[in-house]
Every structure is written in C-alpha cells, then in structure tokens.
Amino acid sequence: MKIGILVDSSACFKIGEYNSKIIDVLPLHLIVDNENDFLDTEEIIEANNLSEELKSEKKKSTSQASPGELMVKYDKMLENYDHIIHISMPENLSSMMQTAFLVSSEQPYEGKVTVIKHSMASNALKYLALKFEQMINDGITDIEVFQKEAEEWENNSFLALIPSNLQTLARGGRAKMVILKFLKMVKAKVAIQWGRKPKKIGISRTYNSLFEKTVTTINKELDSDFEVILIARKKEVNPKIVNTLKNYLKDNSMNYIEEEMSLLFPWHAGEDTIGLIAIKKFLLPKVFSDRN
C-alpha cells in the first residue's frame, strides 16, 4: 500500500524539506479586516507583504481550509497514493480537524483517508510527519501504528506558547477560552503549555523569568531526556527577546535550534510570539538527529 502524508500550513513544513517525497501541505487562510483572504503560503505572504501586517492595527483572523479545498487536495493525492494520513491542526486551535474527520468519513474518502487524533501543534507536527515518513519507508502500513505513534508523541513532547498580545489572541480562534482568564494580567507575560487541556506555565513581568519557568517545566516533564529545545518564531520577533532566551539557554548549557514559525500563530498572538518545543530523543525522526 502506497501511503501519502498531509499536514496543514500550521506545521510550517516546506514541500521537499529534508528530501521528503510523500508529505504534502494544505494551506490555511490569513484574513485581514474580515474581507481580504490570503492563503498561508510562502509565495503569497511575500507577494502581499503579510508579515508587515503583524505590526498594523487591522483586524486579523485565520480560517481553516474549506471542505471543498480539502476534497480537492484529497482527490489530487489519491491519484498517487492508496491511502492518506492527515495530520491536522488540533481541535483546540481550529475546526480543521473536525472538518477533516467529517470529509474523510464520506465517500469516496472513507477507508482511504485517516485523520490522526492529537492535540499537538506548530513545528512538532512537521517532525511527526517526518517520523511517519520514516516509518512508511521502513515498510509499516498498519494505520493503527501511526495513531499509536502520535499518542506517544503527545505523552513525550512539550509545547509552550509565549504570546506577545493576549488581547488579540483572546479575540479569535478556539484558543480564546483558554486565554480569557489571563486577560486581567495584561501587563504581565504568560507562557502557556499547549496540549489537550492547555494550562498556564507561568506569569512574569520579565521574559528572563518566564523563560526560566518554561525551561524548568520542560526539564521536569520530560526528565531532561530531550535532544534540543526548538525555538519557533518569525524573523520579526524583537531581537532583545530572542537574545534573552538564547542567553538563558546558553548559560544553562542547553542546546537549541531556531526555526521559522507559521504566520498563523503570531497572526493571532502578536508579532513577538515564540514557541518552545521539546520532544524526547527516542521519538525523533532520523533526519532530525542527522541535522544536529
């Protein structure tokens, strides 16, 4: 059985990255002032200078791909594959997963598309997709094995979101109910651990203190059994904030790498939004270890 993998643009995966042959990307939508709708692709973002919109006062929102867009993507992939494994943005951030479950349960997709149930987000999904590709290349075709692998990742990974604007984050998307209770603390910085039930890691008036609380929590929850801390961000993030984080990690002899974050996250949470991701060593795909 020939299996293809689909992620959406929130995973920040570029077609062909790490010489991937079977991972495709479904673009989500970036919306300005409720009327200008842009696909979340690198080409469209650059052509319309959307990264600069992060600094504007215009209303910004996001949207899932429509059922029709999803059907077109499934149809195209099924021309080349017998089965599709779809790793979508999680339900507590978007209705994309719910739509994927609905579409995949109907003909002609029933039995040909598997939507993975999970609560992970951002660049962690890129590496989960790459691990799936490694498993497929190793000859694994039992779809249940891939769902079990995703559950292992949920239990042995850590995702933290440090938004720079709680008010804009609370105004849109499914994350707003998680954020509303923090709004009384708008002068403070907040780190949120993302999972099936998102929770507060820490609140502080300084980034250094917030980074300390976050990294301490990562070490505790993963028993320090991770290779590096992945810093996901846009290049627009204030360099002082990034340097504060890097210096803290260096001072504590912790390895890190930096990667581009999908514009979808700072679009809601502010231009200085940072994601911190750690995954236990035994789960990581070989291409990740080879890079480091």
C-alpha positions in Angstrom: 0.0 0.0 0.0 1.4 3.4 -1.0 0.8 6.0 1.7 1.0 9.8 1.5 1.0 12.3 4.4 -0.8 15.6 4.6 -0.1 18.4 7.0 -1.6 21.8 7.0 0.4 25.0 6.8 0.4 25.5 10.6 3.2 22.8 10.7 5.5 25.1 8.8 6.6 22.3 6.5 8.0 23.2 3.1 7.4 20.8 0.2 10.5 18.7 -0.2 12.1 19.7 3.1 14.5 17.1 4.4 14.2 15.5 0.9 10.7 14.3 1.8 9.0 12.5 -1.0 5.5 11.9 0.4 4.5 14.9 2.6 2.1 17.4 1.1 0.7 20.7 2.6 -2.8 22.1 2.8 -2.7 25.9 3.1 -4.9 27.5 5.7 -6.1 31.1 5.5 -5.0 34.5 6.8 -7.7 37.2 6.8 -7.3 41.0 7.1 -10.2 43.2 8.1 -12.8 40.4 7.5 -12.5 40.8 3.8 -9.1 40.2 2.4 -8.4 36.4 2.4 -4.9 35.1 1.7 -3.6 31.5 1.6 -0.9 30.8 4.1 1.8 30.0 1.6 5.3 31.5 1.5 4.8 32.9 -2.0 1.5 34.7 -1.1 2.9 36.0 2.2 5.9 37.5 0.4 3.9 38.9 -2.6 1.4 40.7 -0.3 3.9 41.7 2.4 1.7 40.0 5.0 4.5 39.8 7.7 4.3 43.6 7.9 0.6 43.3 8.7 1.7 41.9 12.1 2.5 45.5 13.1 -0.7 47.0 11.9 -3.9 47.7 13.8 -6.0 46.0 11.2 -8.2 43.1 12.4 -6.5 39.8 11.7 -8.1 36.4 11.8 -7.5 32.9 10.4 -9.7 30.3 8.8 -9.5 26.6 8.1 -9.4 25.2 4.6 -13.0 24.7 3.3 -14.4 21.2 2.8 -14.1 21.8 -0.9 -10.5 22.7 -0.7 -9.9 19.6 1.4 -11.7 17.4 -1.1 -9.5 18.8 -4.0 -6.4 18.1 -2.0 -7.5 14.5 -1.1 -8.5 13.9 -4.8 -5.1 15.0 -6.0 -3.2 13.0 -3.5 -5.3 9.8 -4.1 -4.1 10.0 -7.8 -0.7 9.0 -6.4 -1.4 7.2 -3.2 -3.6 4.3 -2.0 -4.1 5.9 1.4 -3.6 9.4 3.0 -2.6 10.0 6.6 -3.8 13.5 7.5 -2.1 15.3 10.5 -4.3 18.4 11.0 -4.1 21.4 13.4 -5.6 20.3 16.7 -9.2 20.8 17.7 -8.4 23.2 20.5 -6.9 25.6 18.0 -9.0 25.2 14.8 -12.0 23.4 13.4 -9.8 22.0 10.7 -9.5 18.6 12.3 -13.3 18.4 12.8 -13.8 19.2 9.1 -11.2 16.6 8.1 -12.9 13.9 10.1 -16.2 14.8 8.5 -14.9 14.8 4.9 -12.9 11.6 5.4 -15.9 9.7 6.6 -17.8 10.3 3.4 -17.4 8.6 0.0 -15.1 8.4 -1.9 -12.7 9.0 1.0 -14.0 6.6 3.6 -11.3 3.9 4.2 -8.8 5.9 2.1 -8.0 8.8 4.4 -7.1 8.5 8.1 -7.2 11.7 10.2 -4.8 11.4 13.2 -6.3 12.4 16.6 -3.9 14.5 18.6 -3.5 17.8 20.4 0.0 18.9 19.3 0.7 22.0 17.2 3.2 24.0 15.2 6.5 22.6 14.2 6.1 19.5 16.3 3.7 18.3 13.6 6.4 18.7 11.0 8.6 16.3 12.8 5.8 13.9 13.5 5.1 13.8 9.7 8.8 13.1 9.1 8.7 10.3 11.6 5.7 8.9 9.8 7.6 9.1 6.5 10.5 7.2 8.1 8.0 4.5 9.4 6.5 4.2 5.9 9.9 3.9 4.3 10.6 1.1 6.9 7.6 -0.8 5.5 5.0 0.0 8.1 1.5 0.1 6.6 -0.8 -0.7 9.6 -2.6 2.6 10.0 -3.2 1.9 13.8 0.5 2.0 14.4 0.6 5.6 13.2 -2.1 6.7 15.6 -0.3 4.9 18.5 2.9 6.8 17.5 1.1 10.1 17.6 -0.1 9.2 21.1 3.5 8.5 22.1 4.4 12.0 20.9 1.6 13.6 22.9 2.8 11.9 26.0 6.5 12.6 25.5 6.7 16.1 24.0 6.3 19.6 25.3 4.9 22.6 23.5 4.8 26.1 25.0 3.4 29.2 23.5 4.5 32.6 24.7 2.2 35.1 23.1 3.1 38.8 22.9 -0.5 40.0 22.8 -3.1 38.2 25.0 -5.9 40.6 23.9 -5.6 39.8 20.2 -5.2 36.1 21.0 -8.4 36.1 23.0 -10.4 37.8 20.3 -10.3 34.9 17.8 -10.0 31.2 17.3 -10.7 28.3 19.6 -7.8 29.3 21.9 -9.8 32.3 23.2 -11.5 30.4 26.1 -8.1 29.3 27.4 -6.8 32.9 27.2 -9.7 34.9 28.6 -8.9 34.1 32.3 -5.4 35.7 31.8 -6.7 39.0 30.5 -6.7 40.6 33.9 -2.9 40.2 33.8 -2.3 42.1 30.5 0.8 43.8 31.8 2.5 40.5 32.5 3.9 37.9 30.1 2.3 34.5 30.1 3.6 31.1 29.0 1.0 28.5 28.1 1.7 24.8 27.8 -0.3 23.5 24.8 -1.9 20.1 24.9 -5.3 18.5 25.1 -6.0 20.8 28.1 -3.8 23.9 27.7 -2.6 25.3 31.0 -0.6 28.2 32.4 3.1 27.6 32.9 4.0 30.9 34.5 3.3 34.6 34.6 6.0 37.2 34.9 6.8 40.8 34.1 10.2 39.8 32.6 11.0 37.4 29.7 14.0 36.0 31.5 11.9 34.8 34.4 9.3 33.4 32.1 11.9 31.5 30.1 13.3 30.1 33.3 9.9 28.8 34.4 9.2 27.3 31.0 12.5 25.5 30.6 12.3 24.3 34.2 8.9 22.8 33.4 10.2 21.2 30.2 13.1 19.5 32.1 10.7 18.3 34.8 8.1 16.9 32.5 10.5 15.2 30.0 13.0 14.1 32.7 15.7 16.1 30.7 15.5 13.4 28.1 15.4 15.6 25.0 18.0 16.5 22.5 17.4 20.2 21.9 14.8 22.9 22.5 13.3 24.1 19.3 12.6 27.8 19.2 9.8 28.5 16.7 9.4 32.2 15.7 9.1 34.7 12.9 12.1 36.8 12.0 10.1 39.9 13.1 10.4 39.0 16.8 12.2 41.7 18.8 15.9 40.7 18.8 16.2 41.6 22.5 13.6 38.9 23.4 15.3 36.3 21.3 18.7 37.1 22.7 17.4 36.9 26.2 16.1 33.4 25.5 19.3 32.3 23.8 21.5 33.7 26.6 19.4 31.9 29.2 19.7 28.6 27.3 23.5 29.0 26.8 24.0 29.9 30.4 22.3 26.7 31.4 24.3 24.6 28.8 21.1 23.7 26.8 21.2 23.0 23.1 18.7 24.8 20.9 17.9 25.3 17.3 15.8 28.1 15.7 13.1 27.5 13.0 10.5 29.6 11.2 7.0 29.5 12.8 3.9 29.6 10.7 2.5 33.1 10.4 -0.8 31.7 11.7 0.4 31.9 15.3 1.7 35.5 15.6 -1.2 36.5 13.4 -3.4 35.8 16.4 -0.9 36.2 19.3 1.2 39.1 18.3 4.5 39.7 16.3 6.8 38.8 19.2 5.1 35.4 19.8 7.6 32.5 20.4 7.0 28.7 20.6 9.3 26.4 22.6 9.1 22.8 21.7 10.9 19.7 23.1 10.5 16.1 22.1 12.0 13.0 23.8 15.0 11.7 21.9 13.6 8.2 21.2 10.7 9.6 19.2 12.6 12.0 16.8 13.0 11.0 13.2 16.4 10.2 12.0 16.6 13.3 9.8 16.3 15.5 12.9 19.2 13.8 14.6 21.3 13.8 11.4 20.9 17.6 11.2 22.2 18.1 14.6 
